[in-house]
Amino acid sequence: MKSTIQILLVVSLSLLSAFSSHAEEKISGAEVINNNCARCHNARAVHEFSIPEWKVIMPHMREKAHLTGKETQAVLEFLELTSQSVPLAKKVAPEKMIAPDGKQLFTQFGCQGCHSLKGDGGTVGPALDETIKNKGIGFFIKKLQNPQFNNSSSPMPKMPLNEQQIKAIAEYIKS
């Protein structure tokens, strides 16, 4: 009896530990959009509405899509991030800048929320595995600088990235 109680206690503590560590994972707003919004809506440009308009829209969509508060906040943070016009690297003093990490930038900007890479990620945008190989680095850089240059109805947002950051992401995707 005593050993059964000990086993139950260990299993219970393991489950609690697993749930608490899973709950602390950062939620990607881009992934929430891909996994929830894209079920009912066609892909749309995030700049279709202003941030104040999104702040009115999101509580309604939270209820309809059964989003958690954290998921809703993650979407709003993603929308605010993509609405910035100044590249993030320009906000840091040049002497404090470190060479950008393409993988970290890919994750920070939620690219995997819409695009897949090596089989992981979203389906709203195209898979990126062969993009640079098939279309060239110039196309990739231009697409991140001006996402609608080759398709005016592309829902891809313009990210606040400088050329060095774009090249770092390209290197990560090529590797």
N, C-alpha and C positions, 0 to 999 in steps of 0.2 A: 504494500500500500504506500509506504513511504517513498519507495523508488518511483512509483507511478506518479506521485505528486511532484517529485523532483523533475521527472521527464517532462511533465506538463508545464512546469514552471520554466524550464529551459526553452522549450518550444515556444511558449508565449513570449518570453523575452526576445527570442530570435525574431519572431514575427513583428513585434513592436519596433525593434531596431531596424528591420528592413523597411517598414512603412515610414518611419521617421526619416531615414536617409533618403528614401524616394521622394518624400514630400518636400525636401529641401533643394531638390534639383531645380536649376533655373529653367523657367519656361520660355520657349522661343515664341514671340508674337507671330513671326512668319509661319512657324509650324502650326500654330493655332488657326491661322487664316487658311492654310492648306488643308488641314484636317477637319475643319468645321465649316467655315464660310463657303469653301469651294464645293461643299456637298449640295448647296442650294443655289448659289450665285455663280454666274460666269465670272471669270477672272476680270477684275477691273483695276484701273490705275488707282493707287492709294491717294493720289493728288486730286482725285475727282471731288473730294470734299476737303474743307479746311479742318485743322485740328479742333477748333471749337465745335464744328459740325459733327466730327467723329465723336467728340465727348458727349454729344446728345444721342447719337445713333447707337453707340456701344451698349449703354444700359438696356436699351430695347432688344438689341441682338443678344445680349447676355441671357436674357430671359427666354427668348425664342430658341436659341441654340443650346441652352442649358450649360452655359459656360460658368466656370468658377470666377470668383473675384480676381484671383491671381491670373487666370487666363485672359480675362478682360483687360486687366492692367498691362499684361505683357503685350497685347495687341496695340493698346494705346501708346506704349513706350516704343514699339516698332514703328508705328505711324509717325510719332514725333521725331524719331531718329531719321527716318527717310525724308522728313520735311525740312531738315537742316540744309542750308545752302552752302555753308562754309565747311570745307573738308576738316575732319576732326584733327588731322595732323597739324593744321595751321594754328590750332589753339594751344599748341605746346611750343615752348621756346626751342629754337633750333638746336641749342647745345644740349638739351635734355632729350632730343629725339633718338630713338633706337630704331634700327632697321626693322621694318614691319614684318610681322609673322603672318604669312598668308593663311595658314590654317586658323589662327586665332581670329583674323579679320573675317574669314569665311563664316566662322561661327558667330562672331559678334554681330555681324550684319544679317544673320539669319538666312543666308543663301540657301542652306539645306531645307529651309521651310518650303521653298517653291521648286528647287532644283535637286536632282539626285546626283550623287557622285559615288562611284563604286557600288552602286545598288542601294545606297541609303539616301533618304531625303524625300522631298515632296514631288508631286506630279503636275503642279500647276504650270511650271516652266519646263523647258527641255532639260534632259540629262546633260551634264557638262563634261562627261568623260572624254568625248571625242571632239568637242567644240573647237578647241584651239588647233588640234591636228587637222580638222576638216576645213575650218574657216579662217584660220590664221590668228596670230597674236594681235594684229592690227584691228581685226574685226572685234575681238574680245575687248580690247581697250576702248574702242569707239563705243561699243555697246554699253559698257559701264559708265562712260562719260555722258552718253546721250542715249538712254535705252529705247527711245522711239525713233532713232535715226533710220532704221530699215523697216519699221512697222509702226505707223502712227497710233495704232490701237493697242500696242503692247502694254500689258498691265504692270510691267516691271518698273519699280520706282527708281529714281535717280538717287543713288546713295552718296552721302557726303564723303567721298574718297578722293584723295589726290593721286597723281599719276604713279608715285612710288608705291602706294598701297594697292592700286589696281595691278601693277606688275607683280607684287608679292602674291596676290591672290592667283594670278595667272600661273606663276611658278608652282604654287601649291596644287593647282588643278592639273598641270602637266605632269607632276611627279607621281 
